Amino acid sequence: MNINTTLIASMDISFPSELGYEIIVRDAVESFAHRHGFAPERLEDLRTSLCEACINAIEHGNQCVAHMRVDVRCQYDRKQFQIEIQDQGIRPFSPPERPYSIAEKLAGVGTLRGMGLQIIAHLTDESGFLENDERGNCFRMVFYCDLDRTSRY
Amino acid sequence: MLEDELTVNTRQREGVAIIDLIGDVTTFAEEKINTAYQEVTNQGSRLVLLNFRQNDYINSAGIAILIGIVTEVNRNSQKLAVSGLSQHFQKIFRMVGLAQYADIYQDEDEAIQGFKSITTT
């Protein structure tokens, strides 16, 4: 995990690799973000992208093995909210050649799934897997702050 | 695995088969949604409305189920529309391309009017 020298607040959550827990994490992180002045009009983006990242960790990184953990770290430093989602990496992330369009999916080319990263990329300001993480896959996403709005501290 | 949070109902209104999706649309919704779609299709419905209500959570697995419905709608020469989505989920539906295959309406009444305008032209 990155060390941020201007960190204002942080929160760590660990949960088992069971679908549905991403909702619990989402609600906790939303509360954390709201408390620290996260732009209300982007809360839905945060909620959706966080759930997608957690599902990826559960289904792909940890292959739905319930006792494998997913760790979520949220950090706020006035300029941005950063969330890292760490799995235990039973299956290392391997980037797809390209995302399939809906027309291709309807034509039976490629899986109907596989839209999570595409959705996250649209809803966040930065996102991607961190390289060379020995503990598994670590996905990082960032939301930039509106400095005027987040001047509560 | 945590509890499924979706209720699915089907009904008819002015020649439109309405599938109410009340709650979360996730991977757990697949059987309920597909069963409801099959039911209205077996009744001979040509116009199908997915009417979303109280949808706090729609994820990519849920969207994949809906893309599967679009596949069947195309195969069965039906017309599909969706209504009741929040602005956020309307944005997501447009983002993934679903809006190319299903008209998006604010609510059920608007969707019914939309179907009428299509069928009378």
HADDOCK unambig.tbl for C-alpha pairs under 7 A between the chains (distance, minus, plus):
assign (segid A and resid 18 and name CA) (segid B and resid 1 and name CA) 5.34 0.50 0.50
assign (segid A and resid 19 and name CA) (segid B and resid 1 and name CA) 5.58 0.50 0.50
assign (segid A and resid 19 and name CA) (segid B and resid 2 and name CA) 6.60 0.50 0.50
assign (segid A and resid 20 and name CA) (segid B and resid 1 and name CA) 6.39 0.50 0.50
assign (segid A and resid 20 and name CA) (segid B and resid 2 and name CA) 5.02 0.50 0.50
assign (segid A and resid 44 and name CA) (segid B and resid 88 and name CA) 6.76 0.50 0.50
assign (segid A and resid 52 and name CA) (segid B and resid 59 and name CA) 6.90 0.50 0.50
assign (segid A and resid 102 and name CA) (segid B and resid 96 and name CA) 6.93 0.50 0.50
assign (segid A and resid 102 and name CA) (segid B and resid 97 and name CA) 5.97 0.50 0.50
assign (segid A and resid 106 and name CA) (segid B and resid 71 and name CA) 5.61 0.50 0.50
assign (segid A and resid 112 and name CA) (segid B and resid 64 and name CA) 5.10 0.50 0.50
assign (segid A and resid 112 and name CA) (segid B and resid 67 and name CA) 6.95 0.50 0.50
assign (segid A and resid 113 and name CA) (segid B and resid 60 and name CA) 6.89 0.50 0.50
assign (segid A and resid 113 and name CA) (segid B and resid 61 and name CA) 6.18 0.50 0.50
assign (segid A and resid 113 and name CA) (segid B and resid 64 and name CA) 5.43 0.50 0.50
assign (segid A and resid 115 and name CA) (segid B and resid 60 and name CA) 5.97 0.50 0.50
assign (segid A and resid 116 and name CA) (segid B and resid 60 and name CA) 5.78 0.50 0.50
